Amino acid sequence: MEPCTKNEIDYNFKAEGIRKIESYLCADLVQIYTDCSSDETILKGGAGIHTTLLDDTTSLTSYGMENIASNFSCELIAIQGALREYINLNDLDRARELVVYCNSKAALKAILLGRSRLTQNVHRLFDAIDQMGKTCTFQWIPAHRLGEFSFEGELYCARIVHLAGTAIHAHRSI
């Protein structure tokens, strides 16, 4: 391996991320995008979930987070909501694979460790998906660098349309 500059590393990291996400876009899978805010100006926080099914139909779900103090906790709750939404789909809409896009590296790392009550709940949902014979992959995306859907005031769900740059970090398949 040759030494390279930080810019070259960032470029290579982004290029690999773009290739990975483009492969998801061509695949036969359900895609769910999550985003959250704990900002008190949004009724003390909120979460959003944007789901794209196999036939390209989409749904937007949003809900208040009440007094949850951090974006981190809101992100974990949104991920739980996304997994529950997938589990509750009818069999025709539930592809063999699910990809959950999230802009919180910290939440994805915490899920890998599984030490908190919130992350253990995510693991239980993983188990339920596994028992259905399905797989689930998490994909990190940079916050708000992609196309955005706006609903419930300032709440956004990132939607991959034209990728300006991304990177892969946390990925888990079951």
C-alpha positions as CSV (number, residue, x, y, z in Angstrom):
1,M,0.0,0.0,0.0
2,E,1.1,3.5,-0.8
3,P,0.7,6.3,1.7
4,C,-2.0,8.8,0.7
5,T,-3.3,12.2,1.8
6,K,-6.3,12.7,4.0
7,N,-8.3,14.0,0.9
8,E,-7.4,10.8,-1.0
9,I,-8.6,8.7,1.9
10,D,-11.9,10.6,2.1
11,Y,-12.4,10.4,-1.6
12,N,-11.8,6.6,-1.6
13,F,-14.1,6.2,1.4
14,K,-16.9,8.2,-0.3
15,A,-16.4,6.3,-3.6
16,E,-16.8,2.9,-1.8
17,G,-19.9,4.2,-0.1
18,I,-21.4,5.4,-3.3
19,R,-20.8,2.0,-5.0
20,K,-22.4,0.2,-2.0
21,I,-25.5,2.4,-1.9
22,E,-25.9,2.2,-5.7
23,S,-26.0,-1.6,-5.4
24,Y,-28.8,-1.3,-2.8
25,L,-30.8,1.0,-5.2
26,C,-30.7,-1.7,-7.8
27,A,-31.5,-4.6,-5.5
28,D,-34.9,-6.2,-4.7
29,L,-35.3,-4.9,-1.1
30,V,-37.2,-2.7,1.2
31,Q,-35.5,0.6,2.1
32,I,-36.2,2.6,5.2
33,Y,-34.7,6.0,5.9
34,T,-34.8,7.4,9.5
35,D,-34.1,10.8,10.9
36,C,-34.8,12.5,14.2
37,S,-34.5,15.7,16.2
38,S,-34.6,16.4,19.9
39,D,-35.1,20.1,19.3
40,E,-37.7,21.5,21.7
41,T,-39.0,23.8,18.9
42,I,-40.5,20.6,17.3
43,L,-42.8,19.8,20.1
44,K,-39.9,18.6,22.1
45,G,-38.5,16.4,19.3
46,G,-39.7,14.1,16.7
47,A,-38.8,11.1,14.5
48,G,-39.5,10.4,10.9
49,I,-39.4,7.2,8.9
50,H,-39.6,7.0,5.1
51,T,-40.3,3.6,3.6
52,T,-39.9,2.5,0.0
53,L,-41.5,-0.9,-0.8
54,L,-40.7,-3.3,-3.7
55,D,-43.3,-1.7,-6.0
56,D,-41.8,1.7,-5.3
57,T,-44.8,2.8,-3.2
58,T,-43.7,5.0,-0.3
59,S,-44.9,5.9,3.2
60,L,-44.0,8.6,5.6
61,T,-44.4,8.2,9.3
62,S,-43.7,10.8,11.9
63,Y,-44.3,11.0,15.6
64,G,-43.4,13.1,18.6
65,M,-40.6,12.1,21.0
66,E,-41.9,14.1,24.0
67,N,-39.1,14.8,26.5
68,I,-36.3,12.7,25.1
69,A,-33.2,14.8,25.6
70,S,-30.9,13.7,22.8
71,N,-30.8,13.1,19.1
72,F,-29.0,9.8,19.9
73,S,-31.9,8.4,21.8
74,C,-34.4,9.7,19.2
75,E,-32.4,7.9,16.5
76,L,-32.5,4.6,18.3
77,I,-36.2,4.9,18.8
78,A,-36.7,5.7,15.1
79,I,-34.6,2.7,14.2
80,Q,-36.9,0.5,16.4
81,G,-39.9,2.1,14.7
82,A,-38.4,1.3,11.3
83,L,-37.8,-2.4,12.2
84,R,-41.3,-2.7,13.7
85,E,-42.8,-1.2,10.5
86,Y,-40.9,-3.8,8.4
87,I,-42.1,-6.7,10.7
88,N,-45.7,-5.5,10.4
89,L,-45.7,-5.3,6.6
90,N,-47.8,-7.9,4.8
91,D,-45.8,-10.8,3.3
92,L,-46.0,-9.5,-0.3
93,D,-44.4,-6.2,0.7
94,R,-41.7,-7.7,2.9
95,A,-38.7,-8.4,0.7
96,R,-36.0,-10.9,1.8
97,E,-33.8,-8.0,2.6
98,L,-34.2,-4.7,4.5
99,V,-31.8,-1.8,4.4
100,V,-32.2,0.9,7.1
101,Y,-30.4,4.2,6.3
102,C,-29.4,6.3,9.4
103,N,-27.3,9.4,9.7
104,S,-26.2,8.7,13.3
105,K,-22.9,6.8,13.5
106,A,-23.1,6.8,17.2
107,A,-26.5,5.1,17.2
108,L,-25.2,2.4,14.8
109,K,-22.1,1.8,16.9
110,A,-24.2,1.5,20.0
111,I,-26.4,-1.1,18.3
112,L,-23.4,-3.1,17.5
113,L,-22.4,-3.1,21.2
114,G,-26.0,-3.7,22.5
115,R,-25.4,-2.5,26.0
116,S,-28.4,-0.2,26.6
117,R,-32.1,-1.0,26.9
118,L,-32.8,0.8,23.6
119,T,-30.1,-1.1,21.7
120,Q,-31.2,-4.4,23.3
121,N,-34.7,-3.7,22.0
122,V,-33.2,-3.3,18.5
123,H,-31.5,-6.7,18.9
124,R,-34.8,-8.3,19.9
125,L,-36.3,-6.9,16.7
126,F,-33.3,-8.2,14.7
127,D,-34.1,-11.7,16.2
128,A,-37.8,-11.4,15.1
129,I,-36.6,-10.4,11.5
130,D,-34.2,-13.3,11.5
131,Q,-36.9,-15.8,12.6
132,M,-38.9,-14.7,9.5
133,G,-35.9,-15.7,7.4
134,K,-35.1,-12.1,6.4
135,T,-31.9,-10.0,6.6
136,C,-31.4,-6.5,7.8
137,T,-28.5,-4.1,7.0
138,F,-27.8,-0.7,8.5
139,Q,-26.2,1.9,6.2
140,W,-24.8,5.1,7.6
141,I,-25.4,8.2,5.5
142,P,-24.1,11.7,6.2
143,A,-26.7,14.0,7.8
144,H,-28.7,16.1,5.4
145,R,-26.3,15.8,2.4
146,L,-28.9,14.0,0.4
147,G,-32.4,14.9,-0.9
148,E,-34.7,15.6,1.9
149,F,-38.4,15.1,2.6
150,S,-40.0,17.7,4.9
151,F,-43.0,17.0,7.1
152,E,-44.1,18.0,10.6
153,G,-42.3,21.3,10.5
154,E,-38.6,20.9,10.5
155,L,-38.4,17.1,10.6
156,Y,-36.6,15.5,7.7
157,C,-36.1,12.0,6.4
158,A,-33.1,11.6,4.1
159,R,-33.9,10.0,0.8
160,I,-31.1,8.8,-1.5
161,V,-31.6,10.1,-5.0
162,H,-28.4,11.7,-6.3
163,L,-25.5,11.0,-4.0
164,A,-23.2,13.9,-3.2
165,G,-20.9,11.8,-1.1
166,T,-21.3,9.1,1.5
167,A,-19.3,6.6,3.5
168,I,-20.0,3.1,4.9
169,H,-19.4,2.6,8.5
170,A,-21.8,0.5,10.5
171,H,-23.2,-2.5,8.7
172,R,-24.9,-5.5,10.3
173,S,-26.6,-8.4,8.6
174,I,-28.4,-11.2,10.4
